[in-house]
Amino acid sequence: MAKHDLDPNFLDPNFEPVVNHSGNTPFAEVLTARMQRRTVMKGSVGAALASLMGLSLSGCGSDSNDSGNDVGGDTETPPVDTTLGFQAVPVSSANEVVVPEGYVAEAFLPWGTPITGSYPEYRADGTNTGADQEQQVGMHHDGMHFYPIDQKSGGNSSEEGLLVMNHEYINQGALHPNGATRAADNGGVRPADEVRKEIAAHGVSVVHIKKDSEGKWDVVFGSRYNRRITGATPMDIRGPVRGYHKLVTPYSLNATETRGTLNNCAMGPTPWGTYLTAEENWHGYFAFDTEAAERPREYVRHGVSGSSRYDWEKADSGLDQYKRFDVTPQEGGSEETDYRFEANTFGYMVEIDPFAPESKPQKRTALGRFGHEGVIFAPVKEGEPVVCYSGDDSRWEYIYKFVSAKPYYAATADGSLLDEGTLYVARFNDDGSGEWLSLSLEDATFAAKVSAAEGQEVGRSGIVFDGFENQADVFVNTRLAADIAGATPMDRPEWGAIDPNSGEVYFTLTNNSQRNEEETDAANPIANNRNGHIIRWQESGNEYTATEFEWDIFVFAGEQGTETMVGDEAVVTLDDTNIFNSPDGLWFDYNGRLWIQTDGYSNETFGNQMMLAADPVTRDIRRFFVGPVGCEVTGVVTTPDSKTMFVNIQHPRNNWPNVSEDRPRDASVIVTRVDGGVIGA
C-alpha cells in the first residue's frame, strides 16, 4: 500500500525534538579531551573528527602510563568462555532475515496475532476493530524478555515461558484498511474506533509460549497469563510523585492513578521477576495550543507543544478517554475539569507482573520522568540497596542511576523497593573519571545549585527557574534538575547492559545527527556523531552504589577502517565483517557475550539494520543477524539454556514477513542452531 511510504510518523521512528539547551558541557567536548589521553577513533570518520577538533591523531593516546588503567583492559579471564563461534554474515539489503551458516530463523508472533479474550483472527485487509486489537499482539515490537514458566518456584525452563514485549508506536497506513482518516479531511475529527485501535496497538503484550513435541514454539491459547496492556489500561502512580498536585486530572483527583502507557521502547527485568517497560517519546502524543496558554516548564523541557502525533484528542466520540490527549488548559477550567496535567502522568518506568494478570501496572516515579529508553539492574546482594541505570534517549540528554533507600532481601523483594531512594545523573570528566550527581534536595551540593539557579535562565532552554516545590517536583522535572546539577549531555543514550563477568556497565550512544550534511562547513566537517559509539564504565571499588567511576569507550561505530584505540594500539578495526552505525539495543547473554543492535541509516555500505555479537574481553565483534528492508532490529533475549534466541523486527517494509499479504507486520524472530547448540558459541 502506497500509504505506508507516505506516513510521516512511520518514516520517523524516533520522533523526538532536541529540547536540552542547558549549556552543560556536551559529551562530544568531554570525549575530545578524553581521546587525547586514552581512546581515539581513526579512519575516515576519525580524520573528519580530527579536523573538527583540530587534533593530531598520530599523537593521541600516547600516555603509556595511563593505558594500563583502561576499563576492560588486562583483566583475569572470565569464568565463562565469551569467544565467538560463528562466521560473520555479510551486510545485506535483501528483504529477509540473514543469519550465519548453521543457524535458522523464522518469524513468530507478528502484529495482530490473537492472544487473549475471544482470540479474534488477524485480517490482512486491515479491517480488525479496536476491540479486536485489544486482544491481539500490538504493533512495532521493541524490548522484550523471556520468563521461564517455573521461575516463581526457582526453575529455569527453556521449554515454556512468558514472552513479554513492548510495542513502541504504530504505522497508521498499515493499521487501517485505507490508512488513517485525517481530522483535517474529516471535519476536524477522527473516527473513534480508529483511535481506539491505535491506542490498543501500543503498550505491552504478555504471551504464554511453549514448545510442542517437535520443538516448535507456539502460543498457549486459553492461558490465563496471556494479556494486553495498552494506552488505555488503568495504572497506579507510585513513589514520590504519587498524590502530587501536578498530576491531578479529572480521572484521578487525588493524583494516584492514570490510564495507559505509551511509546514503550526498551525494558528491564527486575531481580524479583517482574517487567519494567519504558515510556520514551511520549511527549508527541499530546496537543498543547501555545496560542491559548503558556506552556509550563514540565512541557517546555520535554517538547510538548502544538498538535499531537496522531490527533487522538480529535476522536468523534467526545469521551474523556480521548479528550485527555489535549493538555491545553481550558478557559475557565482547572486541573479538576480539564486534562492540563495528563502529560505529567507519562515519562516513567512502568512495572508489570507477568505472572499476575489481574494486577495493575505501577508507574515507578522515583526512577525519574524523562524519555526512558529502558532500565538495567545491577546484580543484587542480600541486605544491600537495589541499583539500576536508565538512559534518556534524546540528543544532548543524560544517563541516570537509582539507588534504593531500602535493602534487598530475596524473600520479600518487590517493586516497592523502587519507590524510595536517590536518583543520580552522570558527569563524565575528561580525565576518564566520572561522578554521580545527586538529584536529592537533601543533598547539600544539589540544594546549593538549586538555590543558585533560582531566578536564572537555565542554560539556553528559555526556562527561568523559579525553584522546586518539593522532591516530587524534582522528579516531575528530572531533566531540568539534571541541567542544574551539571550532568554531561550525551549523544542519545539508549540501552544499557552489565557484563556478568567483569561488572562493567555499557551504554549505547546511538548518534547525534542534529547537524545534517547541508549544515556542515570547514569547522564542522561531519554531521555530529552520525554513527554513534558504545561507552562503558566501572564503578569505584566495583560497588554499584559508589558515586564515582572510571569510563572508557568500548567501540566507535562507522565504516571500514574505523579504529578504536587504547594507547598506541588499535583494539578494534572495523571491516566488512563488523561495520555498523547507530548502536541502539544492547544485551549481555547468560554467558557474557555482548549483543549490539542497530537503528540507523541504511546505504550500500551498511545495508539493512543488523545485530552483532562481541567478545567484551578481546573486543572481537562480528555481524550475526541482518534484518529485512526498512526495519529496526531491536529487542533480544534467549531462553536460559541459550539455545533459543528471540529478536524483534520493528517497522519492516515491503510486506515482510509474508510477501503475499498487502501490509508489513512487525514480528519476533526465533533463531536456533541446526545442531541445537548455544547461540553465538
Buried (B, 14 or more C-beta within 10 A) or exposed (E): BEBBEEBEBBEEBBBBBEBBBBEBBBBBBBBBBBBBBBBBBBBEBBBBBBBBBEBEBEEBBBEEEBBEEBBBBEBEEBEEBBEBBBEBBEBBEEBBBBBBEEBEBBBBBBBBBBBBBEBBEBEBEBEBBBBBBBBBBBBBBBBBBBBBBEBEEEEEBBBBBBBBBBBBBBBBBBBBEEBBBEBEEEEEBBBBBBBBBBBBBBBBBBBBBBBEEEEEBEBBEEBEBBBBBBBBBEBBBBBBBBEBEBBBBBBBEEBBBBBBBBBBBBBBBBBBBBBBBBBBBBBBBBBBBEEEBEBBBBBBBBBBBEBBBBBBBBBBBEEBBBBBBBBBBBEEEEBEEBBBBBBBBBBBBBBBBBBEBEBBBBBBBBBBBBBBBBBBBBEBEEEBBBBBBBBBBBBBBBBBBBBBEBBBEEEEBEBBBBBEBBBBBBBBBBEBBBBBBBBBBEBEEBBEBBEEBEEEEBBEBEBEBEEBEEBBBBBBBBBBBBBBBBBBBBBBBBBBBBBBBBBBBBBBBBBBBBBEEEEBEEEEEBBBBBBBBBBBBBBBEEBBBBBBBBBBBBBBBBBBBBBBBBBEEBBBBBEEBBBBBBBBBBBBBBBBBBBBBBBBBBEEEBBBBBBBBBBBBEBBBBBBBBBBBBBBBBBBBBBBBBBBBBBBBBBBBEBBBBEEBEBBBBBBBBBBBEEEBBBBB
